[in-house]
Amino acid sequence: MLKGASKLNLVRIGSYITYGSLKKIGAGILDSFRGMIDEIELAHHDSPVVESIDALLLTMILDQEYGGHTLGITDADLKTEDDDEFYNSILGGKNPKNNVAVVSTNKLTPLNIDTDKEYELFVGRTLKVSLHEVGHNFGLTDHASYRPAGDGSLCPMSRGEFNKFGYRGYVKAIVDGRGATFCNECIGFLENIYGHSDSSRQILKDALVA
């Protein structure tokens, strides 16, 4: 579990997501974790084009290359060793042995991204799954129930009953239903463990290398 405010390495893996989109996601993470994340550094991990990758292996690669508090975003499908085919492809995951988490945009992308609305939906979905995984890095746990935040949207840590939906249904019902504000239980935990600050330096360093 992370201690105190920190820097987050936000790493693009692959080339599907644009730099501009990555910056928007980084800004959203800073806003939701105000006072706990002081700085986000954008980076690009050069990797071969693959349709899928083992999620745990990817977190280990990122930990070795970047270390510290890191979130990787890839367009490849994230796979696990779960025998159940429904659970061996995931939207995101965190390595319990370090502070590295990964998110896949593979199942978050609308069928078409031809309009601003579809683009914003894609970025919003990726941000919401990113908030969930960064929350795990700070020690937050899944809510099996559909727990609302103060603004009426689902808490980013809401997971729901995954096997009640197909992937598209899950994304629409749970991911699209999440907001960027955490519920009182999560806020209470973060305040108790890390303290609370109403301000953040909100530094977003553009260190992407093409």
C-alpha positions as a printed NumPy array, in Angstrom:
array([[  0.   ,   0.   ,   0.   ],
       [  1.263,   3.452,  -0.832],
       [  2.292,   5.807,   1.948],
       [  1.571,   9.523,   1.67 ],
       [  1.326,  11.65 ,  -1.424],
       [  3.217,  10.36 ,  -4.425],
       [  4.063,  10.558,  -8.073],
       [  2.197,   8.333, -10.508],
       [  3.872,   7.035, -13.639],
       [  1.129,   6.871, -16.288],
       [  2.465,   4.632, -19.036],
       [  1.029,   4.154, -22.497],
       [  1.652,   0.647, -23.862],
       [  0.951,   0.423, -27.577],
       [ -0.171,   3.303, -29.739],
       [ -3.966,   3.169, -29.92 ],
       [ -4.599,   5.758, -27.212],
       [ -3.431,   9.251, -28.136],
       [ -1.156,  11.475, -26.069],
       [ -4.017,  13.935, -25.664],
       [ -6.282,  11.208, -24.289],
       [ -3.576,  10.085, -21.878],
       [ -3.224,  13.662, -20.611],
       [ -6.991,  13.882, -20.039],
       [ -6.938,  10.636, -18.068],
       [ -3.964,  11.865, -16.034],
       [ -5.728,  15.115, -15.215],
       [ -8.815,  13.177, -14.095],
       [ -6.724,  10.962, -11.814],
       [ -5.057,  14.014, -10.261],
       [ -8.425,  15.61 ,  -9.602],
       [ -9.921,  12.504,  -7.961],
       [ -6.849,  11.84 ,  -5.811],
       [ -6.196,  15.479,  -4.914],
       [ -3.718,  15.729,  -2.054],
       [ -2.519,  12.138,  -2.445],
       [ -0.978,  12.237,  -5.9  ],
       [  1.196,  15.319,  -6.366],
       [  2.495,  14.623,  -9.835],
       [  1.803,  12.466, -12.859],
       [  4.56 ,  11.68 , -15.298],
       [  3.486,  10.449, -18.721],
       [  5.581,   7.801, -20.422],
       [  5.464,   5.52 , -23.44 ],
       [  6.523,   1.887, -23.189],
       [  7.694,   0.64 , -26.563],
       [  6.417,  -2.907, -27.004],
       [  5.575,  -5.196, -29.907],
       [  1.989,  -5.16 , -31.155],
       [  0.1  ,  -8.027, -29.512],
       [ -3.583,  -8.896, -29.254],
       [ -3.282, -10.047, -25.639],
       [ -0.759, -10.139, -22.802],
       [ -0.571, -11.736, -19.374],
       [ -1.646,  -9.041, -16.904],
       [  0.697, -10.156, -14.116],
       [  3.667, -10.331, -16.473],
       [  2.935,  -6.815, -17.721],
       [  2.887,  -5.407, -14.177],
       [  6.254,  -7.061, -13.503],
       [  7.748,  -5.537, -16.669],
       [  6.476,  -2.077, -15.722],
       [  7.729,  -2.451, -12.145],
       [ 11.196,  -3.324, -13.401],
       [ 11.288,  -0.452, -15.889],
       [  9.554,   2.318, -13.916],
       [  9.161,   1.153, -10.305],
       [  7.094,   3.008,  -7.721],
       [  3.455,   3.978,  -8.237],
       [  2.686,   3.047, -11.854],
       [ -0.413,   2.624, -13.999],
       [ -0.071,   1.121, -17.454],
       [ -2.757,   1.552, -20.128],
       [ -2.719,  -0.857, -23.054],
       [ -4.936,  -1.615, -26.013],
       [ -4.086,  -5.324, -25.717],
       [ -6.456,  -7.702, -23.952],
       [ -5.287,  -8.45 , -20.381],
       [ -5.281, -12.173, -19.627],
       [ -5.13 , -14.104, -16.351],
       [ -4.629, -17.774, -15.496],
       [ -8.221, -18.223, -14.276],
       [ -9.684, -21.507, -15.557],
       [-13.047, -19.837, -16.053],
       [-13.008, -18.315, -19.542],
       [-15.327, -15.537, -18.399],
       [-12.816, -14.322, -15.794],
       [ -9.512, -14.833, -17.633],
       [ -9.846, -11.594, -19.599],
       [ -9.972,  -8.493, -17.416],
       [-10.522,  -4.742, -17.756],
       [ -7.771,  -3.985, -15.243],
       [ -5.762,  -5.425, -12.4  ],
       [ -3.179,  -4.672,  -9.719],
       [ -0.128,  -6.689,  -8.761],
       [ -0.482,  -7.373,  -4.998],
       [  3.311,  -7.514,  -4.593],
       [  4.023,  -3.986,  -5.837],
       [  2.314,  -0.686,  -6.642],
       [  1.773,  -1.374, -10.327],
       [ -1.647,  -1.679, -11.958],
       [ -2.723,  -2.056, -15.577],
       [ -5.839,  -1.182, -17.574],
       [ -6.938,  -2.497, -20.967],
       [ -8.949,  -0.343, -23.376],
       [ -9.784,  -3.427, -25.433],
       [-13.336,  -3.843, -24.12 ],
       [-13.884,  -0.173, -23.253],
       [-13.784,   1.147, -26.807],
       [-17.167,   1.959, -28.414],
       [-17.935,   0.149, -31.66 ],
       [-17.092,   3.395, -33.464],
       [-15.242,   6.542, -32.404],
       [-16.558,   8.875, -35.074],
       [-18.035,  11.611, -32.886],
       [-16.949,  13.725, -29.918],
       [-19.545,  11.924, -27.792],
       [-18.052,   8.508, -28.585],
       [-14.541,   9.831, -27.938],
       [-15.544,  11.258, -24.559],
       [-17.231,   7.938, -23.708],
       [-13.996,   6.087, -24.472],
       [-11.834,   8.462, -22.412],
       [-14.373,   8.457, -19.564],
       [-14.496,   4.673, -19.41 ],
       [-10.717,   4.407, -19.402],
       [-10.497,   7.022, -16.643],
       [-13.089,   5.232, -14.488],
       [-11.299,   1.882, -14.728],
       [ -8.012,   3.693, -14.061],
       [ -9.45 ,   5.272, -10.896],
       [-10.535,   1.812,  -9.737],
       [ -7.033,   0.386, -10.175],
       [ -5.244,   3.39 ,  -8.665],
       [ -7.685,   3.062,  -5.75 ],
       [ -6.403,  -0.473,  -5.222],
       [ -2.849,   0.912,  -5.066],
       [ -4.006,   3.128,  -2.188],
       [ -5.581,   0.153,  -0.382],
       [ -9.219,   0.562,  -1.439],
       [-11.188,  -2.637,  -2.002],
       [-13.992,  -3.585,  -4.377],
       [-17.614,  -2.88 ,  -3.5  ],
       [-19.638,  -5.927,  -4.468],
       [-22.766,  -3.794,  -4.159],
       [-23.692,  -0.853,  -6.362],
       [-22.541,   1.797,  -3.902],
       [-23.324,   5.42 ,  -4.797],
       [-21.083,   8.403,  -4.171],
       [-22.31 ,  11.808,  -3.038],
       [-23.114,  12.914,  -6.585],
       [-25.393,   9.92 ,  -7.182],
       [-23.033,   8.053,  -9.53 ],
       [-21.49 ,   4.728,  -8.566],
       [-18.291,   4.861,  -6.524],
       [-15.255,   4.098,  -8.743],
       [-14.613,   1.041,  -6.54 ],
       [-18.051,  -0.46 ,  -7.32 ],
       [-17.576,  -3.799,  -9.016],
       [-21.026,  -5.336,  -8.884],
       [-21.743,  -8.964,  -9.636],
       [-19.546,  -9.461, -12.646],
       [-21.059, -12.722, -13.845],
       [-24.544, -11.207, -14.227],
       [-23.468,  -9.439, -17.425],
       [-21.632, -10.102, -20.63 ],
       [-18.674,  -7.783, -21.09 ],
       [-20.601,  -5.182, -23.06 ],
       [-23.426,  -5.279, -20.514],
       [-20.97 ,  -4.966, -17.64 ],
       [-19.244,  -1.956, -19.199],
       [-22.573,  -0.201, -19.792],
       [-24.119,  -1.06 , -16.405],
       [-21.11 ,  -0.72 , -14.094],
       [-18.274,   1.183, -15.76 ],
       [-20.554,   3.755, -17.411],
       [-22.45 ,   4.08 , -14.117],
       [-19.327,   4.972, -12.153],
       [-18.335,   8.562, -11.528],
       [-15.057,  10.179, -10.534],
       [-16.115,  10.78 ,  -6.898],
       [-15.531,   8.17 ,  -4.208],
       [-18.184,   7.113,  -1.699],
       [-18.063,   8.115,   1.972],
       [-16.543,   4.792,   3.002],
       [-13.637,   5.161,   0.573],
       [-13.133,   8.828,   1.455],
       [-13.132,   7.947,   5.151],
       [-10.497,   5.257,   4.595],
       [ -8.264,   7.56 ,   2.56 ],
       [ -8.58 ,  10.388,   5.1  ],
       [ -7.79 ,   8.011,   7.968],
       [ -4.74 ,   6.462,   6.295],
       [ -3.349,   9.362,   4.28 ],
       [ -4.921,  12.477,   5.763],
       [ -6.835,  14.898,   3.592],
       [ -5.871,  17.936,   1.577],
       [ -8.088,  20.221,  -0.474],
       [ -5.24 ,  21.247,  -2.728],
       [ -2.736,  19.607,  -4.993],
       [  0.102,  20.917,  -7.083],
       [ -1.423,  19.018,  -9.995],
       [  1.768,  18.815, -12.006],
       [  1.394,  16.847, -15.223],
       [  4.775,  16.208, -16.828],
       [  4.794,  15.321, -20.512],
       [  7.675,  12.886, -20.764],
       [  6.32 ,  10.802, -23.617],
       [  8.893,   9.473, -26.035],
       [  7.635,   8.539, -29.497]])
